[in-house]
Amino acid sequence: MAPSVWGYSRIITGTMLGGILGFYVMHRVETSYKEKMKERLAKYEAEMNRKAELDQQKFLKEEIRTDKAEILSDS
């Protein structure tokens, strides 16, 4: 009877420790993935803001050109 009790306790202990280890590993993977995604999102937002500023500057330059062209054509 003692060998079967020892076997069951080993199986139960191994299952519990394996579950804890698996949970810990997945937790670490998830937090690392979230940090990577936050960094990628920050880079993406910075790039989009930079593009928006460039588009706005380009639009303002074209608007000034058209205003000058209208003034010159009116003269």
C-alpha positions in Angstrom: 0.0 0.0 0.0 2.9 2.4 0.7 4.3 2.3 -2.8 0.9 3.3 -4.3 0.5 6.2 -1.8 4.0 7.4 -2.7 3.2 7.2 -6.4 -0.1 9.1 -6.0 1.6 11.8 -4.0 4.3 12.2 -6.6 1.8 12.5 -9.4 -0.3 15.1 -7.4 2.8 17.1 -6.4 4.2 17.0 -9.9 0.9 18.1 -11.4 0.6 21.0 -8.9 4.2 22.1 -9.4 3.9 21.8 -13.2 0.7 23.9 -13.1 2.4 26.6 -11.0 5.5 26.6 -13.3 3.3 26.8 -16.4 1.3 29.6 -15.0 4.5 31.5 -14.1 6.0 31.0 -17.5 2.8 32.1 -19.3 2.5 35.2 -17.0 6.1 36.2 -17.9 5.4 35.7 -21.6 2.2 37.7 -21.5 3.8 40.6 -19.6 6.8 40.7 -22.0 4.4 40.6 -25.0 2.4 43.5 -23.5 5.5 45.6 -23.1 6.6 45.0 -26.7 3.2 46.0 -27.9 3.2 49.1 -25.8 6.6 50.1 -27.3 5.3 49.4 -30.9 2.2 51.4 -30.2 4.3 54.3 -28.9 6.5 54.2 -32.0 3.4 54.0 -34.3 1.8 57.0 -32.6 5.0 59.0 -32.8 5.3 58.2 -36.5 1.6 59.1 -37.2 2.0 62.4 -35.3 5.2 63.1 -37.4 3.3 62.4 -40.6 0.4 64.5 -39.6 2.7 67.4 -38.9 4.4 67.0 -42.2 1.1 66.9 -44.0 -0.1 70.0 -42.2 3.1 71.9 -43.1 2.7 70.7 -46.7 -0.9 71.9 -46.8 0.0 75.3 -45.3 2.8 75.7 -47.9 0.4 74.9 -50.7 -2.2 77.2 -49.3 0.3 80.1 -49.2 1.3 79.3 -52.8 -2.3 79.4 -54.0 -2.9 82.7 -52.1 0.2 84.2 -53.7 -0.9 82.9 -57.1 -4.4 84.5 -56.6 -2.9 87.8 -55.6 -0.5 87.8 -58.5 -3.3 86.9 -61.0 -5.6 89.6 -59.6 -2.9 92.3 -60.1 
